[in-house]
C-alpha cells in the first residue's frame, strides 16, 4: 500500500499539472478555432 503522504504528493502534482494544462487549453481554444477554420477554408479552395 502506498503511503498517504505519497498519495497526497502525487495527487497534488497531477492536480497542479492538470490545472496548468487546462488553463493553456482554455486560453488556446479561440486560436485553435481560428486555425481550424483557416485550414478548412484552404481545403475548400483547393
VEXDREN-2710 file (C-alpha; in Angstrom, 1 decimal):
% VEXDREN-2710
k/r/px/py/pz
1/UNK/0.0/0.0/0.0
2/UNK/1.3/3.5/-0.9
3/UNK/1.8/5.9/2.0
4/UNK/-0.9/8.6/2.4
5/UNK/1.8/11.3/2.1
6/UNK/2.9/9.8/-1.2
7/UNK/-0.7/9.8/-2.5
8/UNK/-1.1/13.5/-1.5
9/UNK/2.1/14.4/-3.2
10/UNK/1.1/12.5/-6.4
11/UNK/-2.5/14.0/-6.4
12/UNK/-1.1/17.5/-5.7
13/UNK/1.5/17.2/-8.5
14/UNK/-1.1/16.0/-11.1
15/UNK/-3.7/18.5/-9.8
16/UNK/-1.3/21.4/-10.4
17/UNK/-0.2/19.9/-13.8
18/UNK/-3.8/19.5/-15.0
19/UNK/-4.7/23.0/-13.8
20/UNK/-1.8/24.3/-16.0
21/UNK/-2.8/22.1/-18.9
22/UNK/-6.5/23.1/-18.6
23/UNK/-5.7/26.9/-18.4
24/UNK/-3.5/26.5/-21.5
25/UNK/-6.2/24.6/-23.4
26/UNK/-8.9/27.2/-22.4
27/UNK/-6.6/30.0/-23.5
28/UNK/-5.8/28.3/-26.8
29/UNK/-9.3/27.2/-27.8
30/UNK/-10.2/30.5/-29.6
31/UNK/-6.9/30.4/-31.5
32/UNK/-7.4/26.8/-32.4
33/UNK/-10.9/27.5/-33.7
34/UNK/-9.5/30.3/-35.9
35/UNK/-6.7/28.0/-37.2
36/UNK/-9.1/25.1/-37.9
37/UNK/-11.4/27.5/-39.8
38/UNK/-8.4/28.7/-41.9
39/UNK/-7.4/25.1/-42.6
40/UNK/-11.0/24.3/-43.7
41/UNK/-11.1/27.3/-46.0
42/UNK/-7.8/26.4/-47.6
43/UNK/-9.0/22.8/-48.1
44/UNK/-12.3/24.1/-49.7
45/UNK/-10.3/26.4/-52.1
46/UNK/-8.1/23.5/-53.2
END
